[in-house]
C-alpha cells in the first residue's frame, strides 16, 4: 500500500465515525454512478422508471418509521431517574464548593 493510502487511513482512524461515514458515502456514490451508467447505456431505465414510485413510497415510509423509532430509543436512553437524597446532598455540596472556589479566584484577581 502506498504512502497516500496509509496516510489517508491513519487520518480516517483519527476522525472516528465521521471518517467511516465518509468512506461509506463515497463508496455509495461510486456504486450509484456505475448503476446509473449501466441503466442509461442499456436503456433499462425505460422499464424501471415507472416502477420507482411503487418501490420508493414504501421505502420512504419504512425509513421514516425507522428514524422515529431510533429517536424514541435515544430519548429513553437519555432519561434519568430522580436523584436520591444522598445524591442531591453530595451534588449541592460540590456546587457550593465550586462557587466558593470561583469567588476566591475573583478576589485574587
C-alpha positions in Angstrom: 0.0 0.0 0.0 1.4 3.4 -1.0 2.1 6.2 1.4 -1.0 8.1 0.2 -3.4 5.3 1.3 -1.5 4.8 4.5 -1.8 8.4 5.4 -5.5 8.5 4.4 -6.4 5.5 6.5 -4.5 6.8 9.5 -6.3 10.2 9.2 -9.7 8.4 8.9 -8.9 6.4 12.1 -8.4 9.6 14.0 -11.7 11.0 12.6 -13.7 8.2 14.2 -17.2 7.7 13.0 -17.1 10.7 10.6 -14.3 9.1 8.6 -16.2 5.8 8.3 -19.3 7.6 7.2 -17.3 9.5 4.6 -15.8 6.2 3.2 -19.3 4.6 3.0 -20.8 7.7 1.4 -18.0 7.8 -1.2 -18.4 4.1 -2.0 -22.2 4.6 -2.3 -21.7 7.4 -4.8 -19.3 5.4 -6.9 -21.8 2.4 -7.0 -24.7 4.8 -7.8 -22.7 6.3 -10.6 -21.9 2.9 -12.0 -25.5 1.8 -11.8 -26.7 5.0 -13.5 -24.2 4.4 -16.3 -25.3 0.8 -16.8 -29.0 1.8 -16.8 -28.6 4.6 -19.3 -26.4 2.6 -21.7 -28.7 -0.5 -21.8 -31.9 1.6 -21.8 -33.3 -0.3 -18.8 -34.4 3.0 -17.4 -37.5 2.9 -19.7 -38.8 -0.1 -17.7 -37.6 0.8 -14.3 -38.8 4.4 -14.3 -42.5 3.5 -13.9 -41.6 1.1 -11.0 -39.7 3.7 -8.9 -42.8 5.2 -7.2 -44.1 1.8 -6.3 -40.8 0.9 -4.6 -39.9 4.4 -3.4 -43.0 5.3 -1.4 -42.9 2.2 0.9 -39.1 2.6 1.2 -39.5 6.2 2.4 -42.3 5.2 4.8 -40.1 2.5 6.2 -37.2 4.9 6.6 -39.4 7.4 8.4 -40.7 4.8 10.9 -37.1 3.6 11.5 -35.8 7.1 12.2 -38.7 7.8 14.6 -38.1 4.6 16.5 -34.4 5.3 16.7 -35.0 8.8 18.1 -37.5 7.4 20.6 -34.9 4.9 21.8 -32.4 7.6 22.1 -34.8 9.8 24.2 -35.5 6.9 26.5 -31.8 6.3 27.0 -31.2 9.9 28.0 -34.0 10.0 30.6 -32.6 9.9 34.1 -34.3 8.8 37.3 -34.6 11.3 40.1 -31.7 11.6 42.5 -31.8 10.1 46.0 -31.5 12.4 49.0 -27.8 11.4 49.5 -27.0 12.1 45.8 -28.7 15.5 46.0 -26.8 16.4 49.2 -23.4 15.4 47.5 -24.3 17.4 44.4 -25.2 20.5 46.3 -22.1 20.4 48.4 -20.0 20.1 45.2 -21.8 23.1 43.7 -21.3 25.2 46.9 -17.6 24.2 46.9 -17.2 25.2 43.3 -18.9 28.6 43.9 -16.6 29.3 46.8 -13.6 28.4 44.7 -14.6 30.7 41.9 -15.3 33.6 44.3 -11.9 33.2 45.8 -10.3 33.4 42.4 -12.1 36.6 41.7 -10.8 38.1 45.0 -7.2 37.2 43.9 -7.6 38.9 40.6 
